[in-house]
Amino acid sequence: MFKRLRGTYIDPFGYAGDRILERRLIREYEKMLEQLLAGLDQDNYQAATAIAELPMQIRGYGHVKLASAEKARALQDQLWESFNDSERHQTAA
């Protein structure tokens, strides 16, 4: 009955921290995919795949989800360095 309220401004759970985090992560993921596709080549394919799979590691509710999102963010930063390094090596060659 109340499923119609999901995603609307009157969604009673839409302003919970988890839901705000989820919406932000979705927007960030979409932007990240655009960046990956723009710079994708054979040298950075594995790093791009690892980056694209990171959201699968974000699970749980409340503080558990927040902790897994922070862990994924740290790993994402490392993987972006690898992605960009392989991109730089190809342009330098």
Protein Blocks (a to p, Z undefined) as FASTA:
>chain_A
ZZmmgopaklmklmgmklmmmmmmmmmmmmmmmmmmmmgcfklmmmmmmmmmmmmmpgce
hjlmmmmmmmmmmmmmmmmmmmmmmmmmmmmZZ
